[in-house]
Amino acid sequence: MFEKVAYTVRMRPICFISDYGLTDVLVGTCKGVIMSIAPRTTIIDVIHSVPEFDVIRGAETLRHATRYMPEDAVYLAIVDPGTRPRGGRSPPRSGAEPTWSARIMVCSCPQPKP
């Protein structure tokens, strides 16, 4: 039904930031999907240990990382804002959390000028 598309132009590097950790298959699964779609893509693992549910820390990490990444990079940042338990623990609840189950951002950020 669907044709597999072969990308022939130079793929932009993908900078991957998450709160997934490295103790299960989430990071590998994401990278496998990316590589199956665009096999020549370079994936830069910036960090996968953003504290769970800490969207602010994830945003700060993303902001700081852009200074050192390739100019044409695409950023994939995934941080769960704490609406579902992970690892059997309940996230802290203040009643003000968003109602979505994960915050996912894919963006192309211009490099800050010194």
PEKAHU-V822323 format. One record per backbone hydrogen bond with DSSP energy under -1.0 kcal/mol. CO is the residue of the C=O (numbers start at 1). NH is the residue of the N-H. If there is no record, write none. Layout:
BEGIN
[[CO;NH] [CO;NH]]
END
This chain:
BEGIN
[[13;74] [14;44] [15;76] [16;46] [16;47] [17;78] [18;50] [25;29] [26;30] [27;31] [28;32] [29;33] [30;34] [31;35] [32;36] [33;37] [34;38] [38;41] [42;14] [44;16] [44;46] [47;18] [48;21] [51;54] [53;55] [54;58] [55;59] [56;60] [57;61] [58;62] [59;63] [60;64] [61;65] [62;66] [65;68] [70;73] [74;15] [75;107] [76;17] [77;105] [78;19] [79;103] [86;89] [103;79] [105;77] [107;75]]
END
